[in-house]
């Protein structure tokens, strides 16, 4: 799954009790509160829609899962400090993110962020 802490960034949000927790690498546990769709506006002009993104209110970052991207039929490569994504033809790839200090960051932001406080937000790949 992909996860975001800012429900304002999700469209089609279905708030529901889910018996699901997110456990991060430092063993911090977060409770999920719903599921929705996120639209990412990328810095290089593309738009990407990701469905089944979990709302995790206490999470301070957007986390995108490579496994989930591949499960949704995307192909993902990491080369020359960039994350390239495509569905059918590698020639149709677009740059989704960039390496910054040894961590890949998504090169854009959710469209819904324009109405929310983004001062603490960053997007990471895991």
N, CA, C and O atoms as CSV, one atom per row, in Angstrom:
chain,resi,resn,atom,element,x,y,z
A,1,UNK,N,N,0.841,-1.182,0.000
A,1,UNK,CA,C,0.000,0.000,0.000
A,1,UNK,C,C,0.887,1.248,0.000
A,1,UNK,O,O,2.060,1.213,0.373
A,2,UNK,N,N,0.285,2.325,-0.427
A,2,UNK,CA,C,0.887,3.636,-0.291
A,2,UNK,C,C,0.179,4.322,0.873
A,2,UNK,O,O,-0.991,4.046,1.140
A,3,UNK,N,N,0.880,5.208,1.561
A,3,UNK,CA,C,0.344,5.813,2.777
A,3,UNK,C,C,0.543,7.312,2.762
A,3,UNK,O,O,1.552,7.807,2.261
A,4,UNK,N,N,-0.432,8.046,3.320
A,4,UNK,CA,C,-0.291,9.491,3.470
A,4,UNK,C,C,-0.967,9.923,4.768
A,4,UNK,O,O,-1.977,9.349,5.175
A,5,UNK,N,N,-0.408,10.924,5.401
A,5,UNK,CA,C,-0.956,11.417,6.659
A,5,UNK,C,C,-1.936,12.562,6.494
A,5,UNK,O,O,-2.615,12.931,7.453
A,6,UNK,N,N,-2.025,13.126,5.316
A,6,UNK,CA,C,-2.863,14.290,5.090
A,6,UNK,C,C,-4.093,13.904,4.286
A,6,UNK,O,O,-4.037,13.808,3.060
A,7,UNK,N,N,-5.205,13.681,4.978
A,7,UNK,CA,C,-6.422,13.219,4.307
A,7,UNK,C,C,-6.903,14.221,3.263
A,7,UNK,O,O,-7.611,13.845,2.329
A,8,UNK,N,N,-6.523,15.516,3.410
A,8,UNK,CA,C,-6.909,16.526,2.437
A,8,UNK,C,C,-6.319,16.241,1.058
A,8,UNK,O,O,-6.814,16.758,0.057
A,9,UNK,N,N,-5.287,15.440,0.996
A,9,UNK,CA,C,-4.642,15.107,-0.271
A,9,UNK,C,C,-5.344,13.966,-0.997
A,9,UNK,O,O,-5.009,13.661,-2.141
A,10,UNK,N,N,-6.313,13.335,-0.340
A,10,UNK,CA,C,-7.003,12.190,-0.922
A,10,UNK,C,C,-8.358,12.592,-1.487
A,10,UNK,O,O,-9.092,13.371,-0.879
A,11,UNK,N,N,-8.677,12.054,-2.650
A,11,UNK,CA,C,-10.030,12.196,-3.180
A,11,UNK,C,C,-10.713,10.846,-3.001
A,11,UNK,O,O,-10.050,9.829,-2.795
A,12,UNK,N,N,-12.011,10.841,-3.079
A,12,UNK,CA,C,-12.780,9.602,-2.893
A,12,UNK,C,C,-12.438,8.917,-1.578
A,12,UNK,O,O,-12.423,7.689,-1.492
A,13,UNK,N,N,-12.164,9.718,-0.556
A,13,UNK,CA,C,-11.784,9.153,0.742
A,13,UNK,C,C,-12.959,8.435,1.372
A,13,UNK,O,O,-14.048,8.996,1.501
A,14,UNK,N,N,-12.736,7.213,1.759
A,14,UNK,CA,C,-13.723,6.440,2.496
A,14,UNK,C,C,-13.164,6.277,3.902
A,14,UNK,O,O,-12.220,5.520,4.131
A,15,UNK,N,N,-13.772,7.010,4.848
A,15,UNK,CA,C,-13.332,6.896,6.237
A,15,UNK,C,C,-13.964,5.640,6.822
A,15,UNK,O,O,-15.184,5.477,6.796
A,16,UNK,N,N,-13.142,4.776,7.336
A,16,UNK,CA,C,-13.675,3.571,7.943
A,16,UNK,C,C,-12.670,2.998,8.917
A,16,UNK,O,O,-11.464,3.214,8.805
A,17,UNK,N,N,-13.196,2.273,9.862
A,17,UNK,CA,C,-12.336,1.585,10.806
A,17,UNK,C,C,-11.699,0.411,10.091
A,17,UNK,O,O,-12.384,-0.462,9.557
A,18,UNK,N,N,-10.413,0.407,10.090
A,18,UNK,CA,C,-9.685,-0.675,9.442
A,18,UNK,C,C,-8.801,-1.317,10.501
A,18,UNK,O,O,-8.112,-0.619,11.245
A,19,UNK,N,N,-8.817,-2.573,10.567
A,19,UNK,CA,C,-7.965,-3.263,11.525
A,19,UNK,C,C,-6.569,-3.422,10.938
A,19,UNK,O,O,-6.037,-4.527,10.833
A,20,UNK,N,N,-5.990,-2.279,10.558
A,20,UNK,CA,C,-4.679,-2.315,9.933
A,20,UNK,C,C,-3.789,-1.270,10.578
A,20,UNK,O,O,-4.218,-0.141,10.817
A,21,UNK,N,N,-2.569,-1.641,10.856
A,21,UNK,CA,C,-1.580,-0.726,11.396
A,21,UNK,C,C,-0.400,-0.664,10.447
A,21,UNK,O,O,-0.108,-1.626,9.736
A,22,UNK,N,N,0.271,0.470,10.442
A,22,UNK,CA,C,1.489,0.655,9.669
A,22,UNK,C,C,2.633,0.708,10.672
A,22,UNK,O,O,2.618,1.521,11.596
A,23,UNK,N,N,3.624,-0.159,10.491
A,23,UNK,CA,C,4.791,-0.178,11.374
A,23,UNK,C,C,5.999,0.246,10.549
A,23,UNK,O,O,6.350,-0.402,9.563
A,24,UNK,N,N,6.632,1.343,10.963
A,24,UNK,CA,C,7.795,1.851,10.239
A,24,UNK,C,C,9.078,1.228,10.761
A,24,UNK,O,O,9.064,0.479,11.737
A,25,UNK,N,N,10.180,1.541,10.110
A,25,UNK,CA,C,11.475,0.952,10.439
A,25,UNK,C,C,11.937,1.182,11.859
A,25,UNK,O,O,12.724,0.394,12.383
A,26,UNK,N,N,11.468,2.245,12.500
A,26,UNK,CA,C,11.870,2.509,13.891
A,26,UNK,C,C,10.863,1.918,14.889
A,26,UNK,O,O,10.865,2.276,16.066
A,27,UNK,N,N,10.005,1.010,14.403
A,27,UNK,CA,C,8.967,0.321,15.184
A,27,UNK,C,C,7.839,1.230,15.665
A,27,UNK,O,O,7.074,0.837,16.545
A,28,UNK,N,N,7.719,2.424,15.114
A,28,UNK,CA,C,6.577,3.274,15.415
A,28,UNK,C,C,5.362,2.707,14.694
A,28,UNK,O,O,5.434,2.362,13.514
A,29,UNK,N,N,4.244,2.614,15.413
A,29,UNK,CA,C,3.019,2.054,14.853
A,29,UNK,C,C,1.991,3.155,14.638
A,29,UNK,O,O,1.779,3.993,15.514
A,30,UNK,N,N,1.359,3.154,13.478
A,30,UNK,CA,C,0.322,4.121,13.137
A,30,UNK,C,C,-0.945,3.369,12.741
A,30,UNK,O,O,-0.877,2.305,12.126
A,31,UNK,N,N,-2.092,3.925,13.095
A,31,UNK,CA,C,-3.382,3.335,12.779
A,31,UNK,C,C,-3.916,3.945,11.480
A,31,UNK,O,O,-3.828,5.158,11.289
A,32,UNK,N,N,-4.466,3.123,10.591
A,32,UNK,CA,C,-5.083,3.620,9.371
A,32,UNK,C,C,-6.530,4.014,9.655
A,32,UNK,O,O,-7.205,3.394,10.476
A,33,UNK,N,N,-6.995,5.057,8.962
A,33,UNK,CA,C,-8.339,5.590,9.210
A,33,UNK,C,C,-9.221,5.599,7.971
A,33,UNK,O,O,-10.387,5.986,8.054
A,34,UNK,N,N,-8.698,5.187,6.834
A,34,UNK,CA,C,-9.505,5.196,5.620
A,34,UNK,C,C,-8.654,4.909,4.404
A,34,UNK,O,O,-7.464,4.610,4.509
A,35,UNK,N,N,-9.289,5.007,3.246
A,35,UNK,CA,C,-8.608,4.698,1.989
A,35,UNK,C,C,-9.156,5.631,0.914
A,35,UNK,O,O,-10.337,5.980,0.933
A,36,UNK,N,N,-8.296,6.034,-0.026
A,36,UNK,CA,C,-8.735,6.934,-1.082
A,36,UNK,C,C,-7.783,6.941,-2.258
A,36,UNK,O,O,-6.936,6.058,-2.394
A,37,UNK,N,N,-7.929,7.944,-3.105
A,37,UNK,CA,C,-7.120,8.102,-4.314
A,37,UNK,C,C,-6.307,9.382,-4.180
A,37,UNK,O,O,-6.800,10.388,-3.670
A,38,UNK,N,N,-5.067,9.339,-4.636
A,38,UNK,CA,C,-4.227,10.534,-4.615
A,38,UNK,C,C,-3.812,10.854,-6.050
A,38,UNK,O,O,-3.498,9.958,-6.833
A,39,UNK,N,N,-3.815,12.137,-6.380
A,39,UNK,CA,C,-3.355,12.604,-7.676
A,39,UNK,C,C,-2.080,13.394,-7.448
A,39,UNK,O,O,-2.078,14.408,-6.752
A,40,UNK,N,N,-0.994,12.915,-8.045
A,40,UNK,CA,C,0.303,13.573,-7.907
A,40,UNK,C,C,0.572,14.430,-9.140
A,40,UNK,O,O,0.513,13.946,-10.271
A,41,UNK,N,N,0.867,15.703,-8.911
A,41,UNK,CA,C,1.291,16.587,-9.985
A,41,UNK,C,C,2.810,16.634,-9.931
A,41,UNK,O,O,3.384,17.188,-8.993
A,42,UNK,N,N,3.461,16.055,-10.930
A,42,UNK,CA,C,4.914,15.929,-10.936
A,42,UNK,C,C,5.572,17.201,-11.463
A,42,UNK,O,O,4.989,17.928,-12.266
A,43,UNK,N,N,6.789,17.457,-11.000
A,43,UNK,CA,C,7.517,18.683,-11.367
A,43,UNK,C,C,7.741,18.809,-12.859
A,43,UNK,O,O,7.811,19.922,-13.382
A,44,UNK,N,N,7.856,17.678,-13.559
A,44,UNK,CA,C,8.116,17.731,-14.997
A,44,UNK,C,C,6.831,17.765,-15.809
A,44,UNK,O,O,6.861,17.558,-17.022
A,45,UNK,N,N,5.673,18.030,-15.139
A,45,UNK,CA,C,4.422,18.254,-15.849
A,45,UNK,C,C,3.434,17.104,-15.893
A,45,UNK,O,O,2.262,17.323,-16.201
A,46,UNK,N,N,3.863,15.889,-15.598
A,46,UNK,CA,C,2.946,14.760,-15.658
A,46,UNK,C,C,2.031,14.719,-14.434
A,46,UNK,O,O,2.310,15.338,-13.407
A,47,UNK,N,N,0.934,13.974,-14.570
A,47,UNK,CA,C,0.014,13.734,-13.472
A,47,UNK,C,C,-0.131,12.236,-13.305
A,47,UNK,O,O,-0.258,11.508,-14.290
A,48,UNK,N,N,-0.113,11.772,-12.075
A,48,UNK,CA,C,-0.214,10.346,-11.781
A,48,UNK,C,C,-1.316,10.145,-10.758
A,48,UNK,O,O,-1.344,10.827,-9.734
A,49,UNK,N,N,-2.234,9.209,-11.027
A,49,UNK,CA,C,-3.320,8.878,-10.104
A,49,UNK,C,C,-3.008,7.525,-9.464
A,49,UNK,O,O,-2.796,6.537,-10.167
A,50,UNK,N,N,-2.983,7.483,-8.140
A,50,UNK,CA,C,-2.761,6.234,-7.419
A,50,UNK,C,C,-3.982,5.950,-6.560
A,50,UNK,O,O,-4.424,6.797,-5.784
A,51,UNK,N,N,-4.515,4.755,-6.709
A,51,UNK,CA,C,-5.698,4.350,-5.949
A,51,UNK,C,C,-5.287,3.509,-4.751
A,51,UNK,O,O,-4.152,3.043,-4.653
A,52,UNK,N,N,-6.233,3.327,-3.847
A,52,UNK,CA,C,-6.040,2.503,-2.657
A,52,UNK,C,C,-4.879,2.998,-1.787
A,52,UNK,O,O,-4.062,2.209,-1.312
A,53,UNK,N,N,-4.826,4.316,-1.590
A,53,UNK,CA,C,-3.837,4.931,-0.717
A,53,UNK,C,C,-4.458,5.013,0.675
A,53,UNK,O,O,-5.569,5.518,0.833
A,54,UNK,N,N,-3.748,4.520,1.676
A,54,UNK,CA,C,-4.272,4.508,3.034
A,54,UNK,C,C,-4.071,5.852,3.724
A,54,UNK,O,O,-3.005,6.460,3.627
A,55,UNK,N,N,-5.101,6.304,4.416
A,55,UNK,CA,C,-5.020,7.504,5.231
A,55,UNK,C,C,-4.508,7.111,6.612
A,55,UNK,O,O,-5.129,6.316,7.317
A,56,UNK,N,N,-3.355,7.684,6.986
A,56,UNK,CA,C,-2.720,7.407,8.275
A,56,UNK,C,C,-2.481,8.769,8.930
A,56,UNK,O,O,-1.423,9.369,8.739
A,57,UNK,N,N,-3.466,9.267,9.709
A,57,UNK,CA,C,-3.423,10.651,10.189
A,57,UNK,C,C,-2.151,11.080,10.916
A,57,UNK,O,O,-1.762,12.242,10.796
A,58,UNK,N,N,-1.502,10.221,11.647
A,58,UNK,CA,C,-0.320,10.621,12.401
A,58,UNK,C,C,0.968,10.572,11.586
A,58,UNK,O,O,2.019,10.984,12.077
A,59,UNK,N,N,0.907,10.086,10.374
A,59,UNK,CA,C,2.087,9.982,9.514
A,59,UNK,C,C,2.420,11.364,8.962
A,59,UNK,O,O,1.523,12.083,8.522
A,60,UNK,N,N,3.682,11.741,8.977
A,60,UNK,CA,C,4.107,13.069,8.538
A,60,UNK,C,C,4.686,13.081,7.127
A,60,UNK,O,O,5.101,14.133,6.641
A,61,UNK,N,N,4.720,11.934,6.470
A,61,UNK,CA,C,5.280,11.840,5.129
A,61,UNK,C,C,4.371,11.000,4.251
A,61,UNK,O,O,3.574,10.200,4.741
A,62,UNK,N,N,4.502,11.197,2.932
A,62,UNK,CA,C,3.831,10.324,1.981
A,62,UNK,C,C,4.819,9.215,1.660
A,62,UNK,O,O,5.949,9.495,1.260
A,63,UNK,N,N,4.418,7.973,1.827
A,63,UNK,CA,C,5.284,6.839,1.533
A,63,UNK,C,C,4.719,6.074,0.344
A,63,UNK,O,O,3.566,5.644,0.359
A,64,UNK,N,N,5.532,5.911,-0.672
A,64,UNK,CA,C,5.129,5.176,-1.859
A,64,UNK,C,C,5.869,3.852,-1.895
A,64,UNK,O,O,7.083,3.814,-1.692
A,65,UNK,N,N,5.162,2.784,-2.146
A,65,UNK,CA,C,5.733,1.448,-2.174
A,65,UNK,C,C,6.044,1.013,-3.603
A,65,UNK,O,O,5.164,1.011,-4.463
A,66,UNK,N,N,7.277,0.651,-3.848
A,66,UNK,CA,C,7.665,0.133,-5.158
A,66,UNK,C,C,6.903,-1.159,-5.445
A,66,UNK,O,O,6.458,-1.378,-6.572
A,67,UNK,N,N,6.752,-2.002,-4.449
A,67,UNK,CA,C,6.003,-3.255,-4.621
A,67,UNK,C,C,4.583,-2.972,-5.119
A,67,UNK,O,O,4.094,-3.639,-6.031
A,68,UNK,N,N,3.933,-1.988,-4.516
A,68,UNK,CA,C,2.563,-1.653,-4.924
A,68,UNK,C,C,2.558,-1.110,-6.346
A,68,UNK,O,O,1.678,-1.460,-7.133
A,69,UNK,N,N,3.525,-0.259,-6.692
A,69,UNK,CA,C,3.602,0.261,-8.058
A,69,UNK,C,C,3.722,-0.890,-9.057
A,69,UNK,O,O,3.029,-0.908,-10.075
A,70,UNK,N,N,4.594,-1.842,-8.768
A,70,UNK,CA,C,4.749,-2.996,-9.664
A,70,UNK,C,C,3.485,-3.851,-9.692
A,70,UNK,O,O,3.118,-4.384,-10.740
A,71,UNK,N,N,2.821,-3.981,-8.548
A,71,UNK,CA,C,1.575,-4.746,-8.476
A,71,UNK,C,C,0.477,-4.094,-9.318
A,71,UNK,O,O,-0.424,-4.782,-9.797
A,72,UNK,N,N,0.545,-2.785,-9.500
A,72,UNK,CA,C,-0.426,-2.038,-10.309
A,72,UNK,C,C,0.022,-1.936,-11.768
A,72,UNK,O,O,-0.476,-1.097,-12.519
A,73,UNK,N,N,0.959,-2.791,-12.162
A,73,UNK,CA,C,1.450,-2.903,-13.546
A,73,UNK,C,C,2.407,-1.799,-13.977
A,73,UNK,O,O,2.651,-1.632,-15.172
A,74,UNK,N,N,2.951,-1.044,-13.030
A,74,UNK,CA,C,3.992,-0.077,-13.378
A,74,UNK,C,C,5.343,-0.774,-13.348
A,74,UNK,O,O,5.556,-1.698,-12.564
A,75,UNK,N,N,6.237,-0.335,-14.190
A,75,UNK,CA,C,7.630,-0.759,-14.159
A,75,UNK,C,C,8.417,0.401,-13.554
A,75,UNK,O,O,8.160,1.562,-13.873
A,76,UNK,N,N,9.369,0.091,-12.687
A,76,UNK,CA,C,10.109,1.132,-11.976
A,76,UNK,C,C,11.602,0.832,-12.072
A,76,UNK,O,O,12.032,-0.294,-11.821
A,77,UNK,N,N,12.391,1.845,-12.437
A,77,UNK,CA,C,13.843,1.702,-12.415
A,77,UNK,C,C,14.447,2.898,-11.688
A,77,UNK,O,O,13.887,3.994,-11.674
A,78,UNK,N,N,15.593,2.654,-11.092
A,78,UNK,CA,C,16.365,3.684,-10.404
A,78,UNK,C,C,17.699,3.790,-11.135
A,78,UNK,O,O,18.528,2.885,-11.044
A,79,UNK,N,N,17.914,4.880,-11.854
A,79,UNK,CA,C,19.165,5.072,-12.579
A,79,UNK,C,C,19.566,6.545,-12.547
A,79,UNK,O,O,18.725,7.440,-12.634
A,80,UNK,N,N,20.868,6.768,-12.419
A,80,UNK,CA,C,21.433,8.122,-12.460
A,80,UNK,C,C,20.716,9.089,-11.523
A,80,UNK,O,O,20.507,10.253,-11.864
A,81,UNK,N,N,20.343,8.606,-10.347
A,81,UNK,CA,C,19.713,9.471,-9.361
A,81,UNK,C,C,18.265,9.810,-9.638
A,81,UNK,O,O,17.720,10.736,-9.037
A,82,UNK,N,N,17.623,9.063,-10.552
A,82,UNK,CA,C,16.229,9.327,-10.895
A,82,UNK,C,C,15.403,8.046,-10.779
A,82,UNK,O,O,15.916,6.940,-10.942
A,83,UNK,N,N,14.113,8.223,-10.493
A,83,UNK,CA,C,13.151,7.116,-10.496
A,83,UNK,C,C,12.335,7.251,-11.771
A,83,UNK,O,O,11.630,8.242,-11.962
A,84,UNK,N,N,12.432,6.246,-12.648
A,84,UNK,CA,C,11.674,6.242,-13.903
A,84,UNK,C,C,10.539,5.234,-13.792
A,84,UNK,O,O,10.723,4.136,-13.266
A,85,UNK,N,N,9.360,5.614,-14.292
A,85,UNK,CA,C,8.167,4.765,-14.210
A,85,UNK,C,C,7.501,4.716,-15.582
A,85,UNK,O,O,7.465,5.717,-16.297
A,86,UNK,N,N,6.973,3.545,-15.947
A,86,UNK,CA,C,6.187,3.394,-17.168
A,86,UNK,C,C,5.269,2.203,-17.017
A,86,UNK,O,O,5.422,1.402,-16.095
A,87,UNK,N,N,4.311,2.087,-17.926
A,87,UNK,CA,C,3.369,0.967,-17.877
A,87,UNK,C,C,3.631,-0.038,-18.989
A,87,UNK,O,O,3.831,-1.218,-18.700
A,88,UNK,N,N,3.636,0.377,-20.226
A,88,UNK,CA,C,3.748,-0.581,-21.328
A,88,UNK,C,C,5.086,-0.518,-22.060
A,88,UNK,O,O,5.702,-1.552,-22.318
A,89,UNK,N,N,5.529,0.667,-22.388
A,89,UNK,CA,C,6.709,0.852,-23.225
A,89,UNK,C,C,7.722,1.723,-22.482
A,89,UNK,O,O,7.382,2.828,-22.061
A,90,UNK,N,N,8.967,1.246,-22.312
A,90,UNK,CA,C,9.970,2.071,-21.621
A,90,UNK,C,C,10.157,3.445,-22.260
A,90,UNK,O,O,10.590,4.385,-21.593
A,91,UNK,N,N,9.836,3.564,-23.539
A,91,UNK,CA,C,9.934,4.859,-24.202
A,91,UNK,C,C,8.914,5.856,-23.686
A,91,UNK,O,O,9.068,7.061,-23.887
A,92,UNK,N,N,7.873,5.370,-23.023
A,92,UNK,CA,C,6.836,6.232,-22.451
A,92,UNK,C,C,7.092,6.537,-20.977
A,92,UNK,O,O,6.194,6.997,-20.271
A,93,UNK,N,N,8.312,6.282,-20.514
A,93,UNK,CA,C,8.601,6.479,-19.087
A,93,UNK,C,C,8.591,7.956,-18.727
A,93,UNK,O,O,8.787,8.826,-19.575
A,94,UNK,N,N,8.360,8.212,-17.457
A,94,UNK,CA,C,8.461,9.567,-16.936
A,94,UNK,C,C,9.242,9.509,-15.634
A,94,UNK,O,O,9.297,8.475,-14.969
A,95,UNK,N,N,9.843,10.634,-15.285
A,95,UNK,CA,C,10.630,10.711,-14.063
A,95,UNK,C,C,9.696,11.026,-12.909
A,95,UNK,O,O,9.067,12.084,-12.873
A,96,UNK,N,N,9.611,10.099,-11.970
A,96,UNK,CA,C,8.730,10.265,-10.819
A,96,UNK,C,C,9.441,10.882,-9.628
A,96,UNK,O,O,8.811,11.559,-8.815
A,97,UNK,N,N,10.755,10.657,-9.511
A,97,UNK,CA,C,11.460,11.175,-8.345
A,97,UNK,C,C,12.943,11.313,-8.582
A,97,UNK,O,O,13.473,10.929,-9.624
A,98,UNK,N,N,13.605,11.881,-7.567
A,98,UNK,CA,C,15.032,12.172,-7.643
A,98,UNK,C,C,15.708,11.794,-6.338
A,98,UNK,O,O,15.095,11.837,-5.271
A,99,UNK,N,N,16.978,11.425,-6.432
A,99,UNK,CA,C,17.766,11.110,-5.245
A,99,UNK,C,C,18.258,12.409,-4.610
A,99,UNK,O,O,18.858,13.258,-5.269
A,100,UNK,N,N,17.987,12.538,-3.316
A,100,UNK,CA,C,18.460,13.685,-2.543
A,100,UNK,C,C,19.076,13.138,-1.272
A,100,UNK,O,O,18.377,12.574,-0.431
A,101,UNK,N,N,20.380,13.302,-1.127
A,101,UNK,CA,C,21.104,12.815,0.044
A,101,UNK,C,C,20.808,11.341,0.326
A,101,UNK,O,O,20.495,10.967,1.456
A,102,UNK,N,N,20.909,10.515,-0.707
A,102,UNK,CA,C,20.790,9.058,-0.628
A,102,UNK,C,C,19.376,8.551,-0.351
A,102,UNK,O,O,19.203,7.381,-0.008
A,103,UNK,N,N,18.363,9.408,-0.492
A,103,UNK,CA,C,16.973,8.985,-0.363
A,103,UNK,C,C,16.222,9.503,-1.586
A,103,UNK,O,O,16.409,10.650,-1.992
A,104,UNK,N,N,15.375,8.659,-2.171
A,104,UNK,CA,C,14.593,9.079,-3.326
A,104,UNK,C,C,13.338,9.814,-2.873
A,104,UNK,O,O,12.574,9.316,-2.046
A,105,UNK,N,N,13.139,11.012,-3.431
A,105,UNK,CA,C,11.978,11.836,-3.141
A,105,UNK,C,C,11.119,11.935,-4.390
A,105,UNK,O,O,11.644,12.027,-5.500
A,106,UNK,N,N,9.816,11.917,-4.221
A,106,UNK,CA,C,8.923,12.100,-5.345
A,106,UNK,C,C,9.074,13.533,-5.836
A,106,UNK,O,O,9.074,14.476,-5.045
A,107,UNK,N,N,9.200,13.683,-7.136
A,107,UNK,CA,C,9.398,15.001,-7.742
A,107,UNK,C,C,8.086,15.688,-8.032
A,107,UNK,O,O,7.769,15.953,-9.192
A,108,UNK,N,N,7.321,15.981,-7.005
A,108,UNK,CA,C,6.036,16.645,-7.172
A,108,UNK,C,C,5.279,16.613,-5.869
A,108,UNK,O,O,5.847,16.343,-4.811
A,109,UNK,N,N,3.992,16.890,-5.952
A,109,UNK,CA,C,3.188,16.892,-4.732
A,109,UNK,C,C,1.751,16.528,-5.059
A,109,UNK,O,O,1.296,16.721,-6.187
A,110,UNK,N,N,1.037,16.001,-4.071
A,110,UNK,CA,C,-0.391,15.718,-4.280
A,110,UNK,C,C,-1.147,17.014,-4.552
A,110,UNK,O,O,-0.891,18.030,-3.906
A,111,UNK,N,N,-2.068,16.982,-5.497
A,111,UNK,CA,C,-2.831,18.178,-5.826
A,111,UNK,C,C,-3.604,18.694,-4.630
A,111,UNK,O,O,-3.742,19.908,-4.477
A,112,UNK,N,N,-4.113,17.821,-3.777
A,112,UNK,CA,C,-4.876,18.229,-2.610
A,112,UNK,C,C,-4.058,18.995,-1.596
A,112,UNK,O,O,-4.622,19.658,-0.726
A,113,UNK,N,N,-2.736,18.920,-1.685
A,113,UNK,CA,C,-1.877,19.631,-0.732
A,113,UNK,C,C,-2.033,21.139,-0.839
A,113,UNK,O,O,-1.693,21.866,0.094
A,114,UNK,N,N,-2.536,21.609,-1.951
A,114,UNK,CA,C,-2.641,23.049,-2.134
A,114,UNK,C,C,-3.572,23.679,-1.101
A,114,UNK,O,O,-3.519,24.888,-0.877
A,115,UNK,N,N,-4.422,22.871,-0.471
A,115,UNK,CA,C,-5.341,23.400,0.523
A,115,UNK,C,C,-4.960,22.983,1.931
A,115,UNK,O,O,-5.713,23.228,2.874
A,116,UNK,N,N,-3.799,22.354,2.086
A,116,UNK,CA,C,-3.403,21.908,3.417
A,116,UNK,C,C,-2.017,22.434,3.762
A,116,UNK,O,O,-1.296,22.918,2.890
A,117,UNK,N,N,-1.651,22.341,5.021
A,117,UNK,CA,C,-0.337,22.784,5.484
A,117,UNK,C,C,0.697,21.776,5.025
A,117,UNK,O,O,0.672,20.620,5.449
A,118,UNK,N,N,1.604,22.203,4.165
A,118,UNK,CA,C,2.601,21.283,3.617
A,118,UNK,C,C,3.989,21.532,4.181
A,118,UNK,O,O,4.959,20.971,3.671
A,119,UNK,N,N,4.117,22.338,5.197
A,119,UNK,CA,C,5.434,22.719,5.689
A,119,UNK,C,C,6.233,21.545,6.231
A,119,UNK,O,O,7.463,21.600,6.246
A,120,UNK,N,N,5.572,20.489,6.675
A,120,UNK,CA,C,6.283,19.338,7.217
A,120,UNK,C,C,6.268,18.131,6.284
A,120,UNK,O,O,6.779,17.069,6.637
A,121,UNK,N,N,5.685,18.288,5.097
A,121,UNK,CA,C,5.521,17.134,4.227
A,121,UNK,C,C,6.754,16.883,3.370
A,121,UNK,O,O,7.408,17.815,2.903
A,122,UNK,N,N,7.048,15.631,3.178
A,122,UNK,CA,C,7.997,15.206,2.164
A,122,UNK,C,C,7.570,13.826,1.730
A,122,UNK,O,O,6.845,13.138,2.450
A,123,UNK,N,N,8.011,13.420,0.570
A,123,UNK,CA,C,7.597,12.140,0.023
A,123,UNK,C,C,8.815,11.252,-0.134
A,123,UNK,O,O,9.837,11.690,-0.661
A,124,UNK,N,N,8.721,10.022,0.310
A,124,UNK,CA,C,9.842,9.097,0.256
A,124,UNK,C,C,9.432,7.783,-0.357
A,124,UNK,O,O,8.268,7.387,-0.291
A,125,UNK,N,N,10.402,7.103,-0.959
A,125,UNK,CA,C,10.192,5.747,-1.459
A,125,UNK,C,C,10.692,4.787,-0.403
A,125,UNK,O,O,11.671,5.076,0.284
A,126,UNK,N,N,10.036,3.651,-0.262
A,126,UNK,CA,C,10.514,2.615,0.642
A,126,UNK,C,C,10.403,1.269,-0.027
A,126,UNK,O,O,10.757,0.252,0.569
